[in-house]
């Protein structure tokens, strides 16, 4: 604001001095000695305006870096707080594009557009007030034509926004497709499908190129339209002043002063339009990030402390996704006690993984409630609750919490918790990895190259059981394992239960179901009529099986 006021004052002073020097030389025959002082001041004003522009941009760049960092951190923190059902779990490629390229595209918005917006308010008002004191008709022409530029900017901006949104959707699609391609490249090579996917990437890339070029085309055309509008507005002022000067209705010095000053009223507005289009991509990404930040957490959590060795009771719980109200399981009821293994079984898509998300506090039950001991889950301190849980998702990542490009096995198991090496070694031994050469200091590729699918699964299980968590939530822990590895995993799950943990597993394979203390059927609500038994716990004392 201060820089804007100073800049407006310098613009008016510069126009006054320049018109005065020209009048003195052309009308009064002034020599260099007569105008050298004014010319020296003019040069000083030019230098001072340059320094002001430099200092303003430097301050704007620093502010931009700070604002981008805060926006990136807020979007990432909230996306992670939304859990596996949020953008971090459902569309990580789109989130990665948002917090990298999307945030970086905001440089033009923070460093140029916003400072220019301040000047676009201060300078035209100052110029208009100055011209009003000199010539009423010229001030009237400027006052009428100035609003035309913002009006055209709004109309063009609304049209551009649709194109930018389309451009960003194409980039998100390209990011997601490329991420899936890189993840599945070995399998694609084995089956000879890599070339087909490369052609798909080329096609999406061409779409992104064409949408980007359409945005640039609109940007150039809108700049031409704004330049033409500003030029015609200045021409109206010039024609009016020229005709009245020819008829001696206005003083020459005043006429020249207005002609020099009038373009300065339109210049900041033209630059606002130019910088707005340069920042259009960043603004589209910022809208999406703000949508993430403003998404309410499904479970806010409370402040009550976590009870120790408490059972988990699920009573009549139904979980539905907000964007899929027709989804959801039949009401599920069971109690999982410390020292026992509870198996969740049922058809794929029945809601087993969603139920685990509800137990983690990432999805709010549509019906029913979850209690830990005698405390409702929504009243617990969710950070403390999640820190007490060892969680194994369906597709566990390999990288450690610090995104080391080559994490050690210790880092992959520890994930920033500061576990003792003995605890990590015990967890690796329990799942049978230590005897297969999994030294703690062995480095892995971030994508897990060098490990089989079964070894990755057991490494993720070791991460879940390390540190002896109070609760274990395991989503298909024996998937992709052979018979021997499956037996080691089942023994590790049983050992965790013997230590007093509450173990809840999603199971499809009979071997894991057979060792469970109770089996809970989780079926879709639509198929509840066809299911002969309720979606509740089935205790199996004595004989563990179906």
N, C-alpha and C positions, 0 to 999 in steps of 0.2 A: 504493500500500500504506500509506504513512504517513498520507495523508488518510483512508483507510478506518479505520485504527486510531483516529485522533482523532475521526472521526465516530461510531464505536461508543461511545467514552468519553463524548462529549457526549450521545448518545441516552440512555444509562443515567443520567447525571447529571441530565439534564432530567426524566426520569421520576421520579427520587428527589425532586427539588425540588418538582415539581408535586404529587405525591401528598402530600408533607410539608406543603405550604401548605394543601391541601384538608383534610387531617386536622386541622391546627392550627385552621383557621377553623371547621370543622363540629363538632369534638369538644371542643376545648379553649377555644373562644370567643376566639381570638386576634384582636387588633385590627390595623389597617393598620400601625401602628408596629411591631408584632411581626413581621409578614411582609413588610414593604417591602424589607428587604435581600434576602430570598430571591427576591421578585418581580423585583427589579433584576437579580439574577444570571440568572434565567430569561430575561429580555429580552436580556441579553448573550449567553446561549447561543443564542437564536433568531438574533440578528444574526451570531454567529460561524458557525453552521451555514449560514446563507445565503452568507456570504463563502467558506466552504469549498466549498460547491456551485458557486459562481461560479468560483473559482480552479481547481477540478477540471475544470469544463467548458471553461474557457479553455485549460488545459493539454492537455485531450483534443482540442480543435479544432486546436491547433498540431500535435499528434502525428498527428492524422488527415490534415492537409494534407501532412505529410512522408511518411506511409505511403502515401497515394494517389499522390504524385509518384513515389516509388520503385517502387510496383507498376506504375504506368502506364509508366514508363521501362523497367522490366524486361520487361514484356509486349511493348512495341513493339520493343525491341532484339532480343529473341529471335525475335519474329515476322519481323522483317527478316532476321535471321541464317538463318532457315529458308528464305528465298528465295522464288522464284515458286511453288514447290509447297507452301508453308506458307500460313497464314491470310491473310497480307498479299497474296498473289497469287491465292489460290483464292476467298477470300470477304472482300474488303476492307470491304464494308458491315458485316458482322458484327463485324469487328475495330474499325471506327470506333465502332460502338455500344458495344462493350466498354470502350474506353479513354476514352470521353466520359461518356455517361449511366451506364454500368455502374460506373465508378470513382466518379463523383460520388454514386451511391446508397450508397456505403460510409460516408458521413458519420455516419449514425445508428449504424453498427456501431462505428466507432472512437471517436466522440465521446460516445456514450451507452451502448451495450450493454457494451463492455469495462469502462469504469469502474464501471458498475452491477454487473457480474459480480463485481468485487473486493469491493464492498460486500455483495453477496449471500452471500459466504463469511464475511466478518469479522463483520458485524453480527449475524446469527442465532446464530453461535457465542457471541459475547459476551453476547447477551441470554439465551441458554439457560443459560450458565454462571452468570449473575447470578440467574436464576430458580431454578436448582438450589440455590443457597445460601439461598433464601428458603422454597421450598415444593417438596417432592419430587413430589407428584402433578401440579401444574401443569407442572413441567419435563418430566414423563413425557408429558403430553398434547401439549405443544409438540414434543417429540422425535419422537413418532409421526406427527403431522400435517404437520410441516415437509417430509419427503421426498415427500409426496403432490403438492406443487406442482411440483417438478422432473419427477416422473414424468409428470404430465399435460402439462407443457411439452414433453417429449420426444415423447409420442404426437401432440400437436397439431403439433409442428414437423415430424415425418416426413410428416404429411399435407399440411402447407403446402408443403413442399419440392417435391412433385410439381406442385402448382399453380404455384409460382413458376418452375419449370423450363419449364412449358408457356407461361407468360407471356413468359419470355425468348426461347423459340424463336419465338413469334409476333412479338416485337419485331424479332428478327434477320431474319425473313422480310419484315417490313414495310420494314426498312432496305434490304435487298438489292433488293426490288422497286422501291422508290422511287428507288434509285440507278440501276438499269437504265432506269427510266422517264425520269428527267431526262437521262441520257446519250442515249437514243434519241428524245427528244421531237420534234426536227425531222422525223425520218423518220416518226414516228407521225402528225404533223400533215399531212404530205404525203399519206399514204395514208388519212387520215381515221379512224385507230384510237385517237386520244388519248382520246376519251370512254370507250371500252371499258376502257382501262387505268385511267382515273380511277375507274370503277366497281369495278375490282379492288382499287385502293387503299382505297376506302371499305369494301369487304368485309373486307379484312385489318384495317383500322382498327377495325371493329366487333368482330372477333374479339379484338383486343388490349384493347379496352374491356371486353368481357365477362370475359376472363380476369383483368384487373386488378380488376374489381369482385368477382369470386369470391374473390380473395386478400384483399381488404379485408373481405369478409363473414366469412371465416374468422378474420381478425384480431380483428374486433369480438366474435365469438362466443367466441373463446378468451379474450379479456380478461374477458368476462362469467363464463366458467367459472372462471378463476383468482380473480377477485374473490369469487365465491360460495364457492369452496373456502376461501379465506383467512378470509372472514367466518364460515363455519361452524366453522372451527378456533378462532377467537377466541371464538366463542359457547360452545364446549365448555369452554374455560378459564373463561369468565365464569360459566357454570352451576355448574361444580365449586366455584369460589371462593365464589359466592353461597350455595350450600347449606351449605357448611361454615362460612361466616361467620354464617349464621342459627343454627347449632347451636354457636356459640362454639368451633369447632375451629381457627380461624385468626384472627390478630390483624387488626383493621381496617386498620391502616397497611400491613401486609404485603399484605393482599388488594387494597387500592387501588393499591399500587405495582405488583403483578403485572398488574392490569387495564390500567394505563396503559402498561406496558412490553410486554405480549404482542403487540399489533398491530405493534410495531416489528420483531418477528422475521419477520413475513410480508411486510412492505412491500417490502424490497429484492428478494425473489424475485418478487413480482408485477410490479415494474418491469422486472426482467430479461425476463420474458415479453413485456411490452409493447414494450420496445425491440428485442427479437429480431425480432418481426414487422415493426417499422418498417424493420429492416435486412435483411429477407429478400431483397428484390430485389438489393441490393448483394452479399449473400453468394452468390447464384446467379451473378452476373457474376464475382465473385472466384474461384469454383471453375473457371469456364471460363478465366480468365486464368492461374490456376495450372497448369491443364492445358497451356496453351501454353508457359509457362515451363519446365515439367518435361519437355516433349517433347525427346528427345535430338536433337542435330544429326546429320543423316545422315552428314556427313563432318566429323570433328573437326579435321583439319588437323594439320600439324606445324610445325617451326621451320626447315626447310631453306630456303636462299635460292633465289630463282628464277634459273635459268640464262638467259643472254642468247642470243637468236637460236637457240633450240632447237626441234627438231621436236616435234610432239605425236603420240604413238602411241596409237591405240585398238586394243586387242587382245582380241577375243572378248567385247566388252562387251554385256551385256543389262541393261536397266533396267526394273525393275518397281516399281509403287507398292505400299507396304505394305498399303493398304486394297483393292488390286486385284491379288492375287497371280496371277490368271490373265492379266493384261496383260503386255506386254513385247514387244520386238522379237526377231527372230532375232539370233544373235551377229554383231556388227559389228566389222570389222577394217580399219583403214587407217592411214596415216601422213601427216599434213599438215605439209609443210615450209615454212620461211620463204620468202617470195617466191612462193608458189603459192596458187591458189584451189581449194578442195575443196567440191564441191556435194553436199549430202545430198538424195536424191530418194526418192520412194516414195509409197504411198497415204496419204491423210489418216488420222491416228490410228495410224500405223505406229510412232511413237516417235522422230521426228526432233527435236521440241522437247524431249522428255525426255532425249535424248542431249546436247543443248546444256546442259540443266540439270546433267547429270552432269559435263560439261566445266567448268562454272562451280563445281562442288563443292557444289551444292545437293541432289543426289541421289547416293546411293552405288550403284555398279553391283552388281546381283545376282550377276553373273558377269563374269569378265574384269577388266581394269584399264586405267587411263589413266596414261601416263607423259609427262612433259615433259623432253625430253632423256633422261637415264637415271634420273630421279627419279620415283617414284610420286607421283601427285597428292595422295594422302592424307598424304604426308610434307612437302609444301610449306607455307609460310606462306600460308594462304588469302587473307588480306587483301592481301598483296603480289601474289599471283597474280591476284586479281580487279581490283586497281588497274591491272594491265597489260593488261586486256581492254577492248575496246570492244564493247558488247553492244547489240543491237537486238532487243527482244522483238516478239512478234506484235502486241500492242496497246500501244504506247509511250505513256506519259503526256506531258502538255505542261508541267505545273507544274515549277518549279525545286525544288532541294533544300530551300529554306527556306519552301516553301508560300506564296509571295507570291501574293495574289489576282490581281495583274496583273503577271506577270513580264515582263521584257524578253526579247527574242530572245537577247541575250547570256547572260542568266541561265539560259534554257532549254537552251542548248548547254553552258554551263560547269558547271551543277549543283554549284556549290560547290568546284570544283577549283582555282580561281584561275588559269585559263588566260589567256594574253596575248590582247589583242584581235586581233592579227594572226593567231594560230592559229584563233580563232573565225571570223574573216572568211575565212580560207583554206578552212575546212571548209564554210562556207555557199556559197562560190564553187564548190567542187567539186561540190556537189549542185544548183547552179543556182538557189539561192534569193536570193542577193545581187542578181542582176540583175533580180529580180522585186520589188525594193523592200523587201527584208528588212533594214532598218537595224538596227544592233545595239541602239539605244535604243528601238526600237519596242516598245510594250507589247501583250501579248496577254491575252485572257481565260484563266482557269485551265482552262477546258474546250476551249480552242483555237478559240473562235468567231472568225470572220474568216479562217480558213485552210481551204483545201480539204483533203480526206482525203489527197490526194497530197502537198500541202505539209506536212502534219503528219508524214507518213512520211519525207519528205526532211529535215525539221527533226530528227527523231529519229536519222536516219542521220548527219547532221552532228554531233550530240552523240556518236555512237559513234566517228567517225573523228577528231574533234578531239583534239589532243594526241598524235597519231601513236602509238596503242597498239601493243604488241608482237603482240597477238592480236586478231582481229576475229571475233566470233560474231554472225551476222546471220540472223534468222529471217524469211524471205520479205521481203527489202528492197525488191523491186520490186512488191509487192502494191499494188493500187489506183492504179497509175501508168499514164499514157498512154505512147505510144511514145517521144516526145522526152524525157520525164522518166526513163523507164526507161533510155534510152541514157546520160543524164548519171549516173545511179546506177551503172550498170555500169562506166562510165569511172572513177568515184570508187573503186569496189571494186578495179579493176585497178591504179589508181594506188597504193592502199594496199599491194597485193601487191608492186608494183615497189619500194616503199620498204623491203621486207623483212619485212612483217607476215605472220603465218600467218592466212589468211582461210578461214573455214569458214562456208558459207551453206546455209540450207535453201531449196531452189529448187523451184518448180513450173512456172515459165515457161521456154520453150526458150531465149530470148535469154540468160538468165543461165547456163544449163547449158552453152551453146555456148562460152562464154569460160572455162570452168573447166578446170583442169589435170587434175583427176580427178573422177570421179563415183562416189558411194557409194550403193548401194541399201540403204535401211532399210525393212524390211518386217515386219509382225507375225509373231510366231512361228507362229501358227495357219495363216498362208498360206504358210509357208516351203516346204511341199511343192509348191505350185503355181508357185513362182518358179524358173525354170530356171537362174539364176545365183546364186552365193552372195552374202550380204550383206557384201561386201568391196569394196575400192577397185577401180575400173576405170580404169586409166590410159589417157589419150587423147593420146599424143604425135603431133605433126604435125597431125592433124585434130581440132579440138575440137568435139565434138558427141556425140550418142548413139551 
